[in-house]
C-alpha cells in the first residue's frame, strides 16, 4: 500500500484480535460524530478494528470472535434489540471485552446501564473531567488530581449509583463517575470479559468541544487496550522523544548546552542563523555533528527582527523568492555546510516555519524532504492557515503526513507554541521555557519549577496522544539562564519523566518513522490458542521497518512489548509465540 492512510477511511481488519465497533447508521448525526471524531483516532492509534452497523449485527461468531465490542456513539445502546444485546453479553461471558462510548446510556434498558457500571443513569452535561488518581491502567498516563476543562459542554449519562466492583477512572466537577472500568469479577454476575465506559458523547473529541491531542486521548486508547482480549496488538507510535532548539547561534556557551541535553539522552535538532555563526561556534558545530551529539539545520540567514527577518526559503510577508535568488541562497548554504564539514539534517528547522513553494526543488535536490512545520508551504506565519488539514486530526501542532502540493515532502510535528505568536488559544502548553526566563522580560526571574513542569508536560502530551514527545525552545531563552539553572531544568524534566518509557531519537529518525507509519496498517490480528501464536498481518510501505505493540494482561494492569520488523513493501505476516508474549 503506497498511499497514505486517510483519516476518515475504514481500514478494517480480520481475525479474533480485532475490535468490533457497533454503529447505528440510521442515526445520521450520531454516526457522523463517530466518523469525524473517532475514526481518525482508530487509524492513528493503529488499532485492528472493524465497523458494523446495527442492521447487520446478528451473527454470533462476529462478536464471540472479537477482541472487544464497542458501542461506538450516542444512542447505540438504546437501539439494540434484546437478541443483539444477548449476543453481546454472551460474547462478554466468552471473554470478549465490551466498552461503551455512548453518552446516552440513560436511554438504554436498565440491564444495559448496570452492565456498564451504573445502577441507573441520568442525562447531564459536563464541562470538565477530573482524574481522582492514576492508579488504574486507563488513567496511568494522567496526573492524579488533574482537571481538563471543556471548550463547550458535552452531553453525558451520569450514574446515580455505582455497581459493586466498578472502578472510577474519571469524575465530573461534582464528583460523579465519568469513566468506569469494570474488571472480570465485578458486578451482579462475574464475566470473563472486561468492561469499560466513557459516559460522555464522542463529540468531546471534536475541536469545538475539546479535541484530540489536548490531554485526554490516552483515556480513549488505553480504555480499548484494557478491555481487549489478550494478547492484543496495535501499531501505536513508539514512545519517541526529541529536542528542538530554534534561533541558534551558540549564544553564551558555544553550544555547551548540548552536553547537558546529551547527558539525559536528548539529541537536539538545532536551527541555525547561519550568517551569525563565528569561527569558534562553527568548530563546536562540527564537533557536535561528528560525535552525533546534535543535528543542525539552516533556520534563517539572520534574525534581524520584525518585520524583516532574513529568511532563506520565502520572504516573511509570504512573497516567493525568484529561482535566481534561491539558487544563490542555497549556494550560500552549501558553502556554509562545506566549510564546516557538516551534513544538514534531512528534517528542516525553518524560522517561523515559512517554507516557500519555489524552494522545494532545491530542498528535494539535497534530499531534505522532511519538515517540522506548524503551517503549510507557501504562506507566511501570520496568514490564516487553519484551512490546512494535516493527518490525522487537522491539528496544526500534532500531525504527520505528506505536504501539499508536493507530496514528496513530509511533515512530522508534535508540539505547539500555545498563545505565543499563534491566535489559537487551544494549542496547549507551548515551548517549555516560554514565560520561565528573563528573556524579553517574560519573567522577573528564572522559574525553574515551571520550566520543568512545562517540559515534562509537553513530552507526556505528545507520547500519551500517540505522537512523539518534543522538548522545544528557542536558544535566546537558554542564553538567559545560568549554566546551573539549565542543568537543574533538564535534570528536573528527566526526574518528572521517571517511570515513563521514553525512546530518545533524532528528528530525522522520527520523521522517517512517521512516514512509514502513515503508510502502514494492521490487516489481520489472530490468536491461535492451540499453538499460543499471535499472528499480525501488516500492509504498507515501511522503508525502515515498523514497531508494533503486543499487550497482555497482568492482574488488573496491562504490559506492553514492542516488536520491530524488517523493512517491507506490500504485505508482511508477523508471528509471535507465547515464549515472547
Secondary structure, 3 states (H helix, E strand, C coil): CCCCCCCCCCCCCECCCCEEEEECCCCHHHHHHHHHHHHHHHHHHCECEEEEEHHHCCCHHHHHCCCEEEECCCCHHHHCCHHHHHHHHHHHHCCCEEEECCCCHHHCCHHHHHHCCEEEEEEEEEEEEECCCCCCHHHCCCCCCCEEEEEEEEEEEEEEEECCCEEEEEECCCCCEEEEEECCCCCCCCCCCCEEEECECHHHHCCCCCCCCCCCHHHHHHHHHHHCCCCEEECCCCCEEEEEEEEECCCCCCCCHHHHHHHCCCCEEEEEEHHHCCHHHHHHHHHHHHCCCEEEEEEECECCCCCCCECCCCCCCCCCCCHHHHHHHHHHHHHHHHHHCCCCCCEECCHHHCCCHHHHHHHHHCCCCEECCCCCCCCCCCCCCCCCCCCCCCCCCEEEEECCCCCCCEEEEECCCCCCCCCCCCCCCCCCCCCCCCHHHCCCCCCHHHHHHHHHHHHHHHHHCCCCEEEEEEHHHHHCCCHHHHHHHHHHHHHHCCCCCCEECCHHHHHHHHHHHCCEEEEEEEEECCCCEEEEEEEEEECCCCEEEEEEEECCEEEEEEEECCCEEEEEEEEEECCCC
